């Protein structure tokens, strides 16, 4: 009884640290994708890009985010998660700083891909730790809520802070926010995965291959469609005669709607409802 009583507070404390890590990192890492509509306009103005080039840039960023999962199989259970977080966050900071200085589109693509691979690697840590908490659904809800909240905030203040600035100001702001992420790295257990007991093969629940493939394909196609429209929505609104201030406010309000639904899921946590 004594052992159980002592273990419970330790778990709660560990979960709180993990929740803080998830909240801060998800708010910063996904901002560049959530404010893609306003960044796209800046890129077109500054670099004279075509819609195809802008689409290519964001596709590479999203692809790099996703492909970071592949090398994670090699390091995720071998590295201390705090050390990995510090390394990848440093790369994110450097990548955003460099992105603000480059004046060549090719170099910009390279810097954005490197930055996204690092950010995607931290996302792998976030999602893995989410499953280790006492309430994985709540952890994932925090992951969604905080990234949407930061996106809505920046979209709301964009006209007053960034409208007259180059795209570099946005990238450097993201670098500054990433620096703040370093403050919560020590809140997680760096050895959480290396000390975890392996799950027996007979206890692993496996979904049917076709159902799993169909689910993954559905998510992939959803994000392809979403990104194809979202990245250019500011230009679409501008073509309809709606100015940047109004469109930024509309996009911010639309993001708030997503926050509300995610908040409900976060509050419910592990619930059949």
Buried (B, 14 or more C-beta within 10 A) or exposed (E): EEEEEEEEEEEEEBBEBBBBBBBBBBBBBBBBBBBBBBBBBBBBEBBEBEEEBBBBBBBBBBBBBBBBBEEBEEEBBEBBBBEBBBBBBBBBBBBBBBBBEBEEBEEBBBBBBBBBBBBBBBBBBBBBBBEBBBBBBBBBBBBBBBBBBBBBBBBBEBBEEBBEEEBBBBBBBBBEBBBEBBEBBEBBBBEBBEEEEEEEEEEEEEEEEEEEEEEEEEEEEEEEEEBEEBBBBBBEBBEEEEEBEEBBBBBBEEBBEBBEEBBEBBEEBEEEE
